[in-house]
Amino acid sequence: MDSRTADDGAAIRRRRACPSCGRRFTTQETVILMVGKRSGATEPFTRDKIVNGVRRACQGRPVTEDQLAILAQQVEDEMRSRGCAEVSSHEVGLAILRPLQELDEVAYMRFAAVYRGSSHSLTSRKRLWRCVRHVTVPDTSRRVTGTVIDSRPGTLLALAQTG
């Protein structure tokens, strides 16, 4: 009878009628996006997995739960826009990087270092140095200079003793 898109195009709502009794009812059809793992197993795409993974990279950063939810929605939208029923977990990880970089550069570097093992590449090191700030931490007996990614407690990455 009638068809409309729902959930920003991720589903189709159809108004139907039963051919035997004539009662009208609505169905909602969705395409389940599957993610292929490296092990060969497949599982349904879930935004929660993206949020949980990115949340770890954003730990101690000024990123809200709403921003994480929006990022996960952006990744899902990108995956669905490809028109494939199955995407690889690698493709999902790469799709996370662009919106995460726009959200928080430090969280991006953390995620990329773990996800891509990119801490050794020249591009990553250049990007890291753009984020790095040098601080001097006073001590009662000596001064210590360190390089930090984030000045919040517990996020000191490396210290080099001087003086």
Secondary structure, DSSP 4 states (H G I P E B T S, - for coil): -EEEEEGGGTEEEEEEE-TTT--EEEEEEEPPPEEE-TTS-EEE--HHHHHHHHHHHTTTSS--HHHHHHHHHHHHHHHHHTT-SEEEHHHHHHHHHHHHHHH-HHHHHHHHHHHT-GGGSHHHHHHHHHH-EEEEEE-SS-EEEEEES--STT-EEEEEE--
